[in-house]
Amino acid sequence: MMELYLLEQLIAFSRQGTLSGAAEELHISQPALSQSMKKLEESLGVSLFERSKNKIALNENGIMAVQLGEKLLEQSREMEERLRLFDRSRRTLSVGGCAPVPLWDLLPLLSKLYPQMNVSTEMKNSDEELLAGLNKEMYQLIVTHSPPDIDLYGQPFRTERLFLSVPLEHPLANRKTLTPADLDGQNLLLYTDIGFWHSFCREKLPNAHFLMMNEWDAFGEVAGTGAFPSFITDAHMERDGVPQNRVVIPIIDEQAEATYYCVCRAESRDRYRQVFRALEKMK
């Protein structure tokens, strides 16, 4: 039976064009590589090289072997990855989310429904990244802020609305509502791990100056007492209360309110039926 490492060595030779170059890339000796190529030819039962006194090159068989070998190695890598993901899925429920708030809801719910499994969460900045991860079975469930494609199953389960929190003495403090245009050019405090909300900030406020912070506790302290305006949502205020000594102003824009969807592959709908039932009751 042909061994895959021999194909890897053949493909390295194809890249480098010489035995010495391929041996250097593979960190083996040139005589060892020569023996491997002879072993591969014996295993396949065909000649792969045109050999002369000072030169060795792939013949037509060798060129085809490289082409087929690349496909075979890719399939081998894909098989290994899918097996690892499958094994992980039996012990770990992996969830990808587009924002922190819906993951707050899902993590305790999933831990309660699946006490025998580890629940891991990961946040991405776009629905496209999450959908790609679901398709590759990196995640069993994802949370998006747009409706899922028809070949997936999804259920809306909560909304989140964006506000601006400003100090009492700030020039914007007397406003009843704000638009992104009102904020463009302002100095704003921004927490780093906010998922897709980053896209909203960058696209809607291209001229704003952001002071980025990646420590949540430090961000909360500065946002509550500092001079910079900062974003806050209704979900944060439901959990932590309205900030004291600050004015909270709604932002008027169709993208300033998000609806979150819990999504799985269509064939997994029955497997996670109890999750969707629980989310329905939370609405």
DAQUIKA-V342485 format. One line per field, one symbol per residue. ss: DSSP state (H for helix, E for strand, C for the rest). phi: phi as a letter, one per 20 degrees, with the letter a starting at -180 (. if undefined). burial: b if it has 24 or more other C-alpha atoms within 12 Angstrom, else e. A space follows every 50 residues. Layout:
ss->???
phi->???
burial->???
This chain:
ss->CCCHHHHHHHHHHHHHCCHHHHHHHHCCCHHHHHHHHHHHHHHHCCCCEE ECCCCEEECHHHHHHHHHHHHHHHHHHHHHHHHHHHHHHHHEEEEEECCH HHHHHHHHHHHHHCCCCEEEEEECCCHHHHHHHHHCCCCCEEEECCCCCC CEEEEEEEEEEEEEEEECCCCCCCCCEECHHHHCCCEEEEECCCCCHHHH HHHHCCCCEEEEECCHHHHHHHHHHCCCEEEEEHHHHHHHCCCCCEEEEE ECCHHHEEEEEEEEEHHHCCCCHHHHHHHHHHC
phi->.feffffgfffffffencfffffffemcfffffgfffffffffembedcd dcgcbcbfefffffffffffffffffffffffffffffffdceecdceaf gffgffgffffffcfededdcbdcebfffffffffemfceccdddcgfff ecdbcfcacbdecddcfgefgefeeebcdgffefnfececefecmfgffg fffecfdfddeecddffffffffeceeefbebcfffffednffelcddcf eeafeecddddeccfgfegffdgffffffffff
burial->eeebebbbbbbbbbeeebbbebbeeeeeeeeebbebbebbbeeeeebbbe eeeeeebbeeebbebbeebbeebeeeeeeeeeeebeeeeeebbbbbbbbb bbbebbbeebeeeeeeeebbbbbbbbbebbbebbbebbbbbbbbbbbbee ebbbbbbbbbbbbbbbbeeeebeeeeebbbeebeebbbbbbbbbbbbbeb beebeeeeebeeeeeeeebbebbbebebbbbbbbbeeeeeeebeebbbbb beeebbbbbbbbbbbeeeeeebeebbeebeeee
